[in-house]
Amino acid sequence: MARGSLLLLAAALLALAPAAVRAQAKKWSNALDFLQAQQDLRIISAQLSYFPYLQLALADPAFKGTVFCPSDKSLLASRPGVTAAQVIAEIKRSHYLSVSDLEMVTLWRTLIMHVVPNVTLVNSAFKRDMQLQPLYSRDTGDYISVRSTGPTVLGPGSRWVYNPETEEETLSDVKITRSVRVTPSVMVHVINDTFFSSVAPMDPYYLLPLDEEDRWSSYQKLANLSSHRELLAGPWAPFMEPRLTMLMPTDEAVAAFLESSGTSFEQLAANASALDTFVGAHILPAQGLWQWDLMNIA
């Protein structure tokens, strides 16, 4: 058979193939391009719309990593009778995450838990007891574990499951249901559950509790002595939290400032005007900038 006839036959067979096979054959330019084109990943694609910087990272042709995507079916498992279209309509409403920042943090932590940067993990690369480090795992303390292979089972999942043999509850298994090599540097695995993310602070830029004063940084001590103390006192109910962002300098940065200014920590602390100016220069009022607003995965 002539080469031209073979090519025509191959094209005809591909046209008759199931949609999943044709999707595998398509060349994708980046991870976001792939996600947004999948009919069973519409919910996570809609959730990503809240975090443009994460979208930009996944759309970057230079991005290297492995992305685990919970299918629409898995995300709807706890909501019987609700369709993906209904959930997406909820997500697109402007007040979807307006109750408190806690909702936004929870969604952010869930999404970054499913992105493992700098490593392209094909199925054969998973090894039992392997620990995978999602985005910002050093800040969150969250990791993904490979529980078994062939097929690959990961954890921890988001559901508690009772084991009658041990009479204990453990977090569910997460299984890979489909895998696609999107680009040479990006692997996407569709999974049947979401990974569990802890509720520990996901951002290292926060003031320590008052009962841990001995662990305060230089800037924290200065902030506590300034007139900004009332603004930062707390604890606040979520709906009453002041909208602000603090860019907290390290002890080394404060020491360098004091040296260049020819003053001491004690002198700055005793000068109310200079103290308020220094502390206030690191506070952005009326702007609640989270880690996703400042992220850089490069």
Residue pairs with C-beta under 8 A, 6 or more apart in sequence:
1 9
14 21
14 22
14 25
15 22
17 25
20 178
23 37
23 38
23 180
24 180
28 34
28 37
28 182
28 183
29 61
29 183
30 58
30 59
30 60
30 61
30 63
30 182
30 183
30 186
31 58
31 59
31 63
31 65
31 67
31 182
31 183
31 186
31 188
32 48
32 55
32 58
32 59
33 59
33 182
34 180
34 182
34 186
34 188
35 41
35 44
35 45
35 48
35 58
35 67
35 69
35 188
36 45
38 45
38 69
38 190
40 71
40 72
40 73
40 190
41 69
41 71
41 72
41 190
42 72
42 84
42 88
43 70
43 72
43 75
43 76
43 84
43 87
43 88
43 91
44 69
44 70
44 75
44 111
46 87
46 88
46 91
46 92
47 91
47 107
47 111
48 54
48 55
48 58
48 111
49 55
49 91
49 92
50 91
50 97
50 104
50 107
51 108
51 111
51 292
53 292
53 293
53 295
54 111
54 112
54 115
54 292
54 295
57 63
57 295
57 297
58 67
58 115
61 183
62 185
63 117
63 185
63 186
63 297
64 117
64 118
64 119
64 120
64 185
64 186
65 115
65 116
65 117
65 118
65 119
65 120
65 185
65 186
65 187
66 115
66 116
66 119
66 120
66 121
66 132
66 186
66 187
66 188
66 189
67 114
67 115
67 116
67 186
67 187
67 188
67 189
68 114
68 115
68 116
68 144
68 154
68 174
68 188
68 189
68 191
68 195
69 114
69 188
69 189
69 190
69 191
70 114
70 190
70 191
70 192
70 193
70 194
71 177
71 190
71 191
71 192
72 84
72 87
73 192
74 191
74 192
74 193
74 194
75 87
75 194
76 82
76 83
76 84
76 87
77 193
79 87
90 96
97 103
97 104
97 107
99 238
99 239
100 238
100 239
100 241
101 238
101 241
101 288
101 290
102 238
104 290
105 202
105 290
106 197
108 202
108 290
108 291
108 292
109 140
109 142
109 197
109 202
110 194
110 195
110 197
112 134
112 135
112 136
112 140
113 134
113 135
113 140
113 142
113 144
113 194
113 195
113 196
113 197
114 134
114 194
114 195
115 134
115 135
116 132
116 133
116 134
116 135
116 144
117 135
117 297
119 132
120 184
120 185
120 186
120 187
121 132
121 187
121 189
122 179
122 181
122 187
123 152
123 176
123 179
126 146
126 149
126 152
126 154
127 146
127 149
128 146
128 147
128 148
128 149
129 145
129 146
130 145
130 146
131 143
131 144
131 145
131 146
132 143
132 144
132 145
132 146
132 154
133 143
133 144
134 140
134 142
134 143
134 144
134 195
135 297
136 202
136 291
137 143
139 201
139 202
139 203
139 204
139 291
140 197
140 198
140 200
140 202
141 198
141 200
142 195
142 196
142 197
142 198
144 154
144 155
144 195
145 154
145 155
145 156
146 152
146 153
146 154
147 153
147 154
147 155
147 173
151 175
151 176
152 175
152 176
153 173
153 174
153 175
154 173
154 174
154 175
154 176
154 191
154 195
155 171
155 172
155 173
155 174
155 195
156 170
156 171
156 172
156 174
156 195
156 196
157 171
157 172
157 173
157 174
157 193
157 194
157 195
157 196
158 171
158 172
158 193
158 194
158 195
158 196
159 171
159 172
159 193
160 169
160 170
160 171
160 172
161 169
161 170
161 171
161 172
162 168
162 169
163 169
163 170
171 196
172 193
173 193
174 191
174 192
174 193
174 194
174 195
175 191
175 192
175 193
176 189
176 190
176 191
177 190
177 191
177 192
178 189
178 190
179 187
179 188
179 189
179 190
180 187
180 188
180 190
181 187
182 188
202 291
203 290
203 291
205 246
205 247
205 248
207 220
207 223
207 232
207 246
208 215
208 216
208 220
216 224
217 248
217 250
217 251
217 254
218 251
218 254
218 255
218 265
219 248
219 249
219 250
219 251
219 254
219 279
219 282
220 248
221 269
222 254
222 265
222 268
222 269
222 275
222 278
222 279
223 229
223 232
223 246
223 279
224 232
225 269
225 275
226 272
226 275
226 276
226 279
226 280
227 272
227 276
228 276
228 279
228 280
228 283
231 242
231 244
231 283
232 246
234 241
236 242
243 285
243 286
243 287
243 288
244 283
244 284
244 285
244 286
244 287
244 288
245 283
245 284
245 287
245 288
245 289
246 282
246 283
246 284
247 282
247 283
247 284
248 282
249 257
249 282
254 265
257 278
258 264
258 265
258 268
261 268
268 274
268 275
268 278
269 275
